[in-house]
Amino acid sequence: TNQQLGKIPLVLGMPVMISQNFDVEAGVVNGCTGTLKCIRYRVDKEGRRQAISCVVHAPNMLGENLPQLPDHHVVALEDSVDM
């Protein structure tokens, strides 16, 4: 692999780290850690799944949640982060 990671499978419950600042006021910034809680996929023509969004439980989050999410849960969208 020439010391390059391939694709890493996403598994519910796995620890994750945010690597981009996408809600600085709420504390969801580079280095914020959490647990993967939910993944939404799209399926391409070859039947391969591609993640389009995920929900992460980020216990150190400071801001308000989206209305349907439990406390300290944030959404990472495909167009705002690399998945």
Gaussian input, Z-matrix of N, CA and C with variables (Angstrom, degrees):
# hf/3-21g

backbone

0 1
 N
 C     1     B1
 C     2     B2     1     A1
 N     3     B3     2     A2     1     D1
 C     4     B4     3     A3     2     D2
 C     5     B5     4     A4     3     D3
 N     6     B6     5     A5     4     D4
 C     7     B7     6     A6     5     D5
 C     8     B8     7     A7     6     D6
 N     9     B9     8     A8     7     D7
 C    10    B10     9     A9     8     D8
 C    11    B11    10    A10     9     D9
 N    12    B12    11    A11    10    D10
 C    13    B13    12    A12    11    D11
 C    14    B14    13    A13    12    D12
 N    15    B15    14    A14    13    D13
 C    16    B16    15    A15    14    D14
 C    17    B17    16    A16    15    D15
 N    18    B18    17    A17    16    D16
 C    19    B19    18    A18    17    D17
 C    20    B20    19    A19    18    D18
 N    21    B21    20    A20    19    D19
 C    22    B22    21    A21    20    D20
 C    23    B23    22    A22    21    D21
 N    24    B24    23    A23    22    D22
 C    25    B25    24    A24    23    D23
 C    26    B26    25    A25    24    D24
 N    27    B27    26    A26    25    D25
 C    28    B28    27    A27    26    D26
 C    29    B29    28    A28    27    D27
 N    30    B30    29    A29    28    D28
 C    31    B31    30    A30    29    D29
 C    32    B32    31    A31    30    D30
 N    33    B33    32    A32    31    D31
 C    34    B34    33    A33    32    D32
 C    35    B35    34    A34    33    D33
 N    36    B36    35    A35    34    D34
 C    37    B37    36    A36    35    D35
 C    38    B38    37    A37    36    D36
 N    39    B39    38    A38    37    D37
 C    40    B40    39    A39    38    D38
 C    41    B41    40    A40    39    D39
 N    42    B42    41    A41    40    D40
 C    43    B43    42    A42    41    D41
 C    44    B44    43    A43    42    D42
 N    45    B45    44    A44    43    D43
 C    46    B46    45    A45    44    D44
 C    47    B47    46    A46    45    D45
 N    48    B48    47    A47    46    D46
 C    49    B49    48    A48    47    D47
 C    50    B50    49    A49    48    D48
 N    51    B51    50    A50    49    D49
 C    52    B52    51    A51    50    D50
 C    53    B53    52    A52    51    D51
 N    54    B54    53    A53    52    D52
 C    55    B55    54    A54    53    D53
 C    56    B56    55    A55    54    D54
 N    57    B57    56    A56    55    D55
 C    58    B58    57    A57    56    D56
 C    59    B59    58    A58    57    D57
 N    60    B60    59    A59    58    D58
 C    61    B61    60    A60    59    D59
 C    62    B62    61    A61    60    D60
 N    63    B63    62    A62    61    D61
 C    64    B64    63    A63    62    D62
 C    65    B65    64    A64    63    D63
 N    66    B66    65    A65    64    D64
 C    67    B67    66    A66    65    D65
 C    68    B68    67    A67    66    D66
 N    69    B69    68    A68    67    D67
 C    70    B70    69    A69    68    D68
 C    71    B71    70    A70    69    D69
 N    72    B72    71    A71    70    D70
 C    73    B73    72    A72    71    D71
 C    74    B74    73    A73    72    D72
 N    75    B75    74    A74    73    D73
 C    76    B76    75    A75    74    D74
 C    77    B77    76    A76    75    D75
 N    78    B78    77    A77    76    D76
 C    79    B79    78    A78    77    D77
 C    80    B80    79    A79    78    D78
 N    81    B81    80    A80    79    D79
 C    82    B82    81    A81    80    D80
 C    83    B83    82    A82    81    D81
 N    84    B84    83    A83    82    D82
 C    85    B85    84    A84    83    D83
 C    86    B86    85    A85    84    D84
 N    87    B87    86    A86    85    D85
 C    88    B88    87    A87    86    D86
 C    89    B89    88    A88    87    D87
 N    90    B90    89    A89    88    D88
 C    91    B91    90    A90    89    D89
 C    92    B92    91    A91    90    D90
 N    93    B93    92    A92    91    D91
 C    94    B94    93    A93    92    D92
 C    95    B95    94    A94    93    D93
 N    96    B96    95    A95    94    D94
 C    97    B97    96    A96    95    D95
 C    98    B98    97    A97    96    D96
 N    99    B99    98    A98    97    D97
 C   100   B100    99    A99    98    D98
 C   101   B101   100   A100    99    D99
 N   102   B102   101   A101   100   D100
 C   103   B103   102   A102   101   D101
 C   104   B104   103   A103   102   D102
 N   105   B105   104   A104   103   D103
 C   106   B106   105   A105   104   D104
 C   107   B107   106   A106   105   D105
 N   108   B108   107   A107   106   D106
 C   109   B109   108   A108   107   D107
 C   110   B110   109   A109   108   D108
 N   111   B111   110   A110   109   D109
 C   112   B112   111   A111   110   D110
 C   113   B113   112   A112   111   D111
 N   114   B114   113   A113   112   D112
 C   115   B115   114   A114   113   D113
 C   116   B116   115   A115   114   D114
 N   117   B117   116   A116   115   D115
 C   118   B118   117   A117   116   D116
 C   119   B119   118   A118   117   D117
 N   120   B120   119   A119   118   D118
 C   121   B121   120   A120   119   D119
 C   122   B122   121   A121   120   D120
 N   123   B123   122   A122   121   D121
 C   124   B124   123   A123   122   D122
 C   125   B125   124   A124   123   D123
 N   126   B126   125   A125   124   D124
 C   127   B127   126   A126   125   D125
 C   128   B128   127   A127   126   D126
 N   129   B129   128   A128   127   D127
 C   130   B130   129   A129   128   D128
 C   131   B131   130   A130   129   D129
 N   132   B132   131   A131   130   D130
 C   133   B133   132   A132   131   D131
 C   134   B134   133   A133   132   D132
 N   135   B135   134   A134   133   D133
 C   136   B136   135   A135   134   D134
 C   137   B137   136   A136   135   D135
 N   138   B138   137   A137   136   D136
 C   139   B139   138   A138   137   D137
 C   140   B140   139   A139   138   D138
 N   141   B141   140   A140   139   D139
 C   142   B142   141   A141   140   D140
 C   143   B143   142   A142   141   D141
 N   144   B144   143   A143   142   D142
 C   145   B145   144   A144   143   D143
 C   146   B146   145   A145   144   D144
 N   147   B147   146   A146   145   D145
 C   148   B148   147   A147   146   D146
 C   149   B149   148   A148   147   D147
 N   150   B150   149   A149   148   D148
 C   151   B151   150   A150   149   D149
 C   152   B152   151   A151   150   D150
 N   153   B153   152   A152   151   D151
 C   154   B154   153   A153   152   D152
 C   155   B155   154   A154   153   D153
 N   156   B156   155   A155   154   D154
 C   157   B157   156   A156   155   D155
 C   158   B158   157   A157   156   D156
 N   159   B159   158   A158   157   D157
 C   160   B160   159   A159   158   D158
 C   161   B161   160   A160   159   D159
 N   162   B162   161   A161   160   D160
 C   163   B163   162   A162   161   D161
 C   164   B164   163   A163   162   D162
 N   165   B165   164   A164   163   D163
 C   166   B166   165   A165   164   D164
 C   167   B167   166   A166   165   D165
 N   168   B168   167   A167   166   D166
 C   169   B169   168   A168   167   D167
 C   170   B170   169   A169   168   D168
 N   171   B171   170   A170   169   D169
 C   172   B172   171   A171   170   D170
 C   173   B173   172   A172   171   D171
 N   174   B174   173   A173   172   D172
 C   175   B175   174   A174   173   D173
 C   176   B176   175   A175   174   D174
 N   177   B177   176   A176   175   D175
 C   178   B178   177   A177   176   D176
 C   179   B179   178   A178   177   D177
 N   180   B180   179   A179   178   D178
 C   181   B181   180   A180   179   D179
 C   182   B182   181   A181   180   D180
 N   183   B183   182   A182   181   D181
 C   184   B184   183   A183   182   D182
 C   185   B185   184   A184   183   D183
 N   186   B186   185   A185   184   D184
 C   187   B187   186   A186   185   D185
 C   188   B188   187   A187   186   D186
 N   189   B189   188   A188   187   D187
 C   190   B190   189   A189   188   D188
 C   191   B191   190   A190   189   D189
 N   192   B192   191   A191   190   D190
 C   193   B193   192   A192   191   D191
 C   194   B194   193   A193   192   D192
 N   195   B195   194   A194   193   D193
 C   196   B196   195   A195   194   D194
 C   197   B197   196   A196   195   D195
 N   198   B198   197   A197   196   D196
 C   199   B199   198   A198   197   D197
 C   200   B200   199   A199   198   D198
 N   201   B201   200   A200   199   D199
 C   202   B202   201   A201   200   D200
 C   203   B203   202   A202   201   D201
 N   204   B204   203   A203   202   D202
 C   205   B205   204   A204   203   D203
 C   206   B206   205   A205   204   D204
 N   207   B207   206   A206   205   D205
 C   208   B208   207   A207   206   D206
 C   209   B209   208   A208   207   D207
 N   210   B210   209   A209   208   D208
 C   211   B211   210   A210   209   D209
 C   212   B212   211   A211   210   D210
 N   213   B213   212   A212   211   D211
 C   214   B214   213   A213   212   D212
 C   215   B215   214   A214   213   D213
 N   216   B216   215   A215   214   D214
 C   217   B217   216   A216   215   D215
 C   218   B218   217   A217   216   D216
 N   219   B219   218   A218   217   D217
 C   220   B220   219   A219   218   D218
 C   221   B221   220   A220   219   D219
 N   222   B222   221   A221   220   D220
 C   223   B223   222   A222   221   D221
 C   224   B224   223   A223   222   D222
 N   225   B225   224   A224   223   D223
 C   226   B226   225   A225   224   D224
 C   227   B227   226   A226   225   D225
 N   228   B228   227   A227   226   D226
 C   229   B229   228   A228   227   D227
 C   230   B230   229   A229   228   D228
 N   231   B231   230   A230   229   D229
 C   232   B232   231   A231   230   D230
 C   233   B233   232   A232   231   D231
 N   234   B234   233   A233   232   D232
 C   235   B235   234   A234   233   D233
 C   236   B236   235   A235   234   D234
 N   237   B237   236   A236   235   D235
 C   238   B238   237   A237   236   D236
 C   239   B239   238   A238   237   D237
 N   240   B240   239   A239   238   D238
 C   241   B241   240   A240   239   D239
 C   242   B242   241   A241   240   D240
 N   243   B243   242   A242   241   D241
 C   244   B244   243   A243   242   D242
 C   245   B245   244   A244   243   D243
 N   246   B246   245   A245   244   D244
 C   247   B247   246   A246   245   D245
 C   248   B248   247   A247   246   D246

   B1=1.4526
   B2=1.5220
   B3=1.2994
   B4=1.4576
   B5=1.5330
   B6=1.3339
   B7=1.4635
   B8=1.5188
   B9=1.3142
   B10=1.4557
   B11=1.5128
   B12=1.3138
   B13=1.4498
   B14=1.5155
   B15=1.3042
   B16=1.4573
   B17=1.5154
   B18=1.2905
   B19=1.4538
   B20=1.5206
   B21=1.3094
   B22=1.4523
   B23=1.5212
   B24=1.3279
   B25=1.4690
   B26=1.5254
   B27=1.3240
   B28=1.4525
   B29=1.5183
   B30=1.3221
   B31=1.4559
   B32=1.5266
   B33=1.3172
   B34=1.4585
   B35=1.5207
   B36=1.3237
   B37=1.4562
   B38=1.5185
   B39=1.3444
   B40=1.4615
   B41=1.5313
   B42=1.3280
   B43=1.4655
   B44=1.5234
   B45=1.3145
   B46=1.4593
   B47=1.5255
   B48=1.3302
   B49=1.4591
   B50=1.5259
   B51=1.3123
   B52=1.4527
   B53=1.5283
   B54=1.3335
   B55=1.4628
   B56=1.5310
   B57=1.3250
   B58=1.4598
   B59=1.5192
   B60=1.3086
   B61=1.4602
   B62=1.5188
   B63=1.3475
   B64=1.4549
   B65=1.5170
   B66=1.3319
   B67=1.4694
   B68=1.5195
   B69=1.3287
   B70=1.4632
   B71=1.5203
   B72=1.3340
   B73=1.4695
   B74=1.5170
   B75=1.3245
   B76=1.4647
   B77=1.5272
   B78=1.3321
   B79=1.4556
   B80=1.5143
   B81=1.3319
   B82=1.4637
   B83=1.5253
   B84=1.3295
   B85=1.4632
   B86=1.5282
   B87=1.3242
   B88=1.4559
   B89=1.5302
   B90=1.3215
   B91=1.4583
   B92=1.5164
   B93=1.3263
   B94=1.4637
   B95=1.5335
   B96=1.3235
   B97=1.4644
   B98=1.5162
   B99=1.3301
   B100=1.4472
   B101=1.5131
   B102=1.3109
   B103=1.4591
   B104=1.5199
   B105=1.3325
   B106=1.4574
   B107=1.5241
   B108=1.3358
   B109=1.4659
   B110=1.5190
   B111=1.3351
   B112=1.4610
   B113=1.5217
   B114=1.3385
   B115=1.4654
   B116=1.5260
   B117=1.3316
   B118=1.4643
   B119=1.5186
   B120=1.3346
   B121=1.4628
   B122=1.5126
   B123=1.3288
   B124=1.4549
   B125=1.5247
   B126=1.2976
   B127=1.4675
   B128=1.5242
   B129=1.3447
   B130=1.4602
   B131=1.5274
   B132=1.3248
   B133=1.4688
   B134=1.5202
   B135=1.3277
   B136=1.4654
   B137=1.5298
   B138=1.3436
   B139=1.4556
   B140=1.5208
   B141=1.3357
   B142=1.4672
   B143=1.5238
   B144=1.3247
   B145=1.4611
   B146=1.5242
   B147=1.3235
   B148=1.4600
   B149=1.5206
   B150=1.3328
   B151=1.4617
   B152=1.5232
   B153=1.3310
   B154=1.4670
   B155=1.5295
   B156=1.3166
   B157=1.4626
   B158=1.5228
   B159=1.3139
   B160=1.4625
   B161=1.5187
   B162=1.3191
   B163=1.4557
   B164=1.5224
   B165=1.3268
   B166=1.4649
   B167=1.5226
   B168=1.3360
   B169=1.4633
   B170=1.5207
   B171=1.3331
   B172=1.4696
   B173=1.5265
   B174=1.3323
   B175=1.4673
   B176=1.5293
   B177=1.3145
   B178=1.4681
   B179=1.5245
   B180=1.3297
   B181=1.4593
   B182=1.5264
   B183=1.3227
   B184=1.4603
   B185=1.5162
   B186=1.3121
   B187=1.4605
   B188=1.5134
   B189=1.3254
   B190=1.4599
   B191=1.5242
   B192=1.3167
   B193=1.4652
   B194=1.5162
   B195=1.3151
   B196=1.4559
   B197=1.5261
   B198=1.3352
   B199=1.4719
   B200=1.5350
   B201=1.3247
   B202=1.4713
   B203=1.5235
   B204=1.3221
   B205=1.4622
   B206=1.5228
   B207=1.3428
   B208=1.4727
   B209=1.5307
   B210=1.3207
   B211=1.4587
   B212=1.5177
   B213=1.3242
   B214=1.4692
   B215=1.5226
   B216=1.3205
   B217=1.4621
   B218=1.5278
   B219=1.3314
   B220=1.4551
   B221=1.5225
   B222=1.3228
   B223=1.4583
   B224=1.5205
   B225=1.3253
   B226=1.4621
   B227=1.5189
   B228=1.3240
   B229=1.4603
   B230=1.5159
   B231=1.2968
   B232=1.4593
   B233=1.5203
   B234=1.3145
   B235=1.4595
   B236=1.5282
   B237=1.3370
   B238=1.4650
   B239=1.5279
   B240=1.3275
   B241=1.4679
   B242=1.5133
   B243=1.3241
   B244=1.4645
   B245=1.5156
   B246=1.3350
   B247=1.4683
   B248=1.5046
   A1=111.64
   A2=117.74
   A3=120.96
   A4=111.65
   A5=115.77
   A6=125.08
   A7=113.19
   A8=117.31
   A9=121.42
   A10=108.35
   A11=115.85
   A12=119.38
   A13=109.35
   A14=115.45
   A15=119.56
   A16=108.18
   A17=116.15
   A18=120.34
   A19=108.15
   A20=115.84
   A21=121.77
   A22=107.64
   A23=117.52
   A24=118.38
   A25=110.84
   A26=116.23
   A27=121.69
   A28=108.13
   A29=116.16
   A30=121.92
   A31=108.35
   A32=116.56
   A33=119.65
   A34=109.73
   A35=115.90
   A36=121.60
   A37=113.84
   A38=117.18
   A39=119.23
   A40=109.85
   A41=116.85
   A42=118.73
   A43=110.05
   A44=116.37
   A45=121.80
   A46=108.96
   A47=115.25
   A48=120.82
   A49=108.14
   A50=115.97
   A51=121.43
   A52=107.26
   A53=116.18
   A54=118.95
   A55=112.43
   A56=116.84
   A57=121.24
   A58=108.51
   A59=116.56
   A60=120.41
   A61=108.26
   A62=118.22
   A63=117.27
   A64=113.95
   A65=118.95
   A66=122.24
   A67=107.26
   A68=115.40
   A69=121.34
   A70=111.16
   A71=117.59
   A72=120.62
   A73=112.32
   A74=117.26
   A75=121.65
   A76=112.44
   A77=117.69
   A78=120.48
   A79=114.23
   A80=117.89
   A81=121.53
   A82=106.25
   A83=114.24
   A84=121.57
   A85=109.99
   A86=115.40
   A87=121.89
   A88=109.60
   A89=116.50
   A90=122.14
   A91=114.27
   A92=117.51
   A93=121.40
   A94=108.28
   A95=116.90
   A96=120.39
   A97=110.37
   A98=114.57
   A99=120.11
   A100=110.97
   A101=115.21
   A102=122.88
   A103=108.91
   A104=116.45
   A105=122.14
   A106=109.59
   A107=116.45
   A108=121.30
   A109=114.43
   A110=118.34
   A111=121.12
   A112=108.55
   A113=116.81
   A114=121.75
   A115=108.29
   A116=116.59
   A117=121.81
   A118=107.45
   A119=115.74
   A120=122.31
   A121=111.03
   A122=115.48
   A123=121.97
   A124=105.35
   A125=116.51
   A126=121.63
   A127=107.66
   A128=116.25
   A129=119.78
   A130=110.65
   A131=116.78
   A132=121.89
   A133=113.08
   A134=117.33
   A135=121.13
   A136=112.46
   A137=117.33
   A138=121.30
   A139=114.06
   A140=117.53
   A141=120.57
   A142=109.51
   A143=115.50
   A144=120.84
   A145=110.02
   A146=115.38
   A147=122.07
   A148=107.61
   A149=116.33
   A150=120.26
   A151=109.84
   A152=116.37
   A153=120.46
   A154=111.21
   A155=117.94
   A156=120.97
   A157=108.86
   A158=114.44
   A159=119.36
   A160=109.14
   A161=114.98
   A162=122.13
   A163=107.19
   A164=114.87
   A165=121.27
   A166=108.77
   A167=116.09
   A168=120.56
   A169=106.50
   A170=116.20
   A171=122.83
   A172=107.89
   A173=117.64
   A174=120.29
   A175=114.32
   A176=118.94
   A177=121.16
   A178=113.34
   A179=117.38
   A180=121.37
   A181=109.84
   A182=116.40
   A183=121.84
   A184=114.08
   A185=118.25
   A186=122.08
   A187=113.72
   A188=113.74
   A189=120.58
   A190=110.34
   A191=115.36
   A192=121.42
   A193=110.35
   A194=115.28
   A195=119.49
   A196=107.16
   A197=117.99
   A198=120.89
   A199=115.93
   A200=119.03
   A201=120.03
   A202=113.65
   A203=118.60
   A204=120.87
   A205=111.98
   A206=116.08
   A207=119.36
   A208=110.19
   A209=116.28
   A210=121.43
   A211=111.38
   A212=115.33
   A213=124.27
   A214=113.81
   A215=117.66
   A216=122.08
   A217=108.89
   A218=116.34
   A219=121.85
   A220=109.40
   A221=115.76
   A222=121.58
   A223=108.48
   A224=116.17
   A225=122.08
   A226=106.73
   A227=116.43
   A228=121.84
   A229=111.01
   A230=116.39
   A231=122.87
   A232=112.77
   A233=117.66
   A234=118.75
   A235=113.46
   A236=117.84
   A237=119.62
   A238=112.77
   A239=117.57
   A240=121.37
   A241=109.11
   A242=116.35
   A243=120.98
   A244=108.75
   A245=115.87
   A246=119.71
   A247=109.41
   D1=-0.94
   D2=178.73
   D3=59.75
   D4=34.92
   D5=179.15
   D6=61.24
   D7=28.21
   D8=174.79
   D9=-110.56
   D10=137.90
   D11=176.42
   D12=-73.31
   D13=142.12
   D14=172.69
   D15=-82.81
   D16=-145.08
   D17=177.44
   D18=-87.77
   D19=131.89
   D20=179.44
   D21=-98.36
   D22=127.36
   D23=179.62
   D24=-68.05
   D25=141.44
   D26=174.67
   D27=-89.80
   D28=129.31
   D29=-177.59
   D30=-127.93
   D31=128.17
   D32=178.00
   D33=-56.50
   D34=135.66
   D35=-179.55
   D36=92.75
   D37=-9.11
   D38=-178.61
   D39=-73.91
   D40=146.76
   D41=174.92
   D42=-71.78
   D43=142.97
   D44=178.66
   D45=-134.49
   D46=158.41
   D47=175.67
   D48=-128.40
   D49=130.35
   D50=175.70
   D51=-72.56
   D52=131.80
   D53=-176.64
   D54=-114.81
   D55=7.41
   D56=176.84
   D57=-139.16
   D58=146.20
   D59=174.31
   D60=-75.74
   D61=116.46
   D62=175.07
   D63=-129.72
   D64=-4.25
   D65=169.35
   D66=-154.13
   D67=77.25
   D68=-173.83
   D69=-60.80
   D70=-42.99
   D71=-178.86
   D72=-59.55
   D73=-34.53
   D74=-178.71
   D75=-88.49
   D76=-3.72
   D77=179.55
   D78=85.20
   D79=12.20
   D80=177.75
   D81=-92.74
   D82=86.32
   D83=-171.17
   D84=-132.31
   D85=172.31
   D86=177.11
   D87=-50.68
   D88=122.17
   D89=179.95
   D90=101.73
   D91=-12.12
   D92=177.43
   D93=-65.12
   D94=131.69
   D95=-179.22
   D96=-110.22
   D97=156.84
   D98=179.02
   D99=-168.44
   D100=-167.02
   D101=-178.32
   D102=-124.55
   D103=133.13
   D104=179.55
   D105=-70.80
   D106=124.10
   D107=-176.01
   D108=-111.75
   D109=-29.98
   D110=-175.55
   D111=-155.54
   D112=143.97
   D113=178.73
   D114=-133.43
   D115=134.76
   D116=171.79
   D117=-110.45
   D118=137.70
   D119=-177.48
   D120=-121.65
   D121=159.73
   D122=161.52
   D123=-119.08
   D124=153.91
   D125=-178.52
   D126=-112.57
   D127=127.46
   D128=179.96
   D129=-83.43
   D130=-179.03
   D131=-176.06
   D132=-62.78
   D133=-25.65
   D134=179.10
   D135=-89.99
   D136=4.22
   D137=178.30
   D138=84.36
   D139=9.91
   D140=178.99
   D141=-85.64
   D142=136.39
   D143=178.10
   D144=-85.40
   D145=139.70
   D146=175.89
   D147=-128.72
   D148=126.61
   D149=-179.04
   D150=-67.00
   D151=133.67
   D152=176.86
   D153=-113.47
   D154=-22.10
   D155=174.53
   D156=-163.40
   D157=160.43
   D158=175.13
   D159=-150.18
   D160=158.24
   D161=176.36
   D162=-110.75
   D163=131.98
   D164=-179.35
   D165=-121.70
   D166=131.25
   D167=171.49
   D168=-82.08
   D169=113.26
   D170=-178.18
   D171=-116.83
   D172=93.95
   D173=-172.71
   D174=-60.30
   D175=-22.99
   D176=-179.18
   D177=-91.22
   D178=6.03
   D179=179.24
   D180=-63.28
   D181=137.52
   D182=-176.24
   D183=-105.09
   D184=-22.90
   D185=-172.10
   D186=-85.60
   D187=-174.28
   D188=178.53
   D189=-80.71
   D190=150.68
   D191=178.05
   D192=-85.15
   D193=160.37
   D194=166.51
   D195=-65.78
   D196=152.00
   D197=-172.15
   D198=-53.42
   D199=-37.74
   D200=-175.15
   D201=-90.26
   D202=-0.66
   D203=-175.20
   D204=-99.61
   D205=146.94
   D206=173.72
   D207=-67.18
   D208=167.63
   D209=178.14
   D210=-55.05
   D211=142.14
   D212=175.20
   D213=64.20
   D214=27.47
   D215=175.42
   D216=-111.60
   D217=135.33
   D218=-179.90
   D219=-126.56
   D220=156.46
   D221=178.79
   D222=-107.54
   D223=131.05
   D224=172.41
   D225=-107.19
   D226=122.64
   D227=-178.76
   D228=-101.49
   D229=150.65
   D230=-178.06
   D231=-53.81
   D232=-40.68
   D233=-176.24
   D234=-82.31
   D235=-3.13
   D236=179.12
   D237=-109.64
   D238=-14.22
   D239=-179.63
   D240=-143.44
   D241=164.53
   D242=171.71
   D243=-91.00
   D244=127.07
   D245=178.49
   D246=-117.15

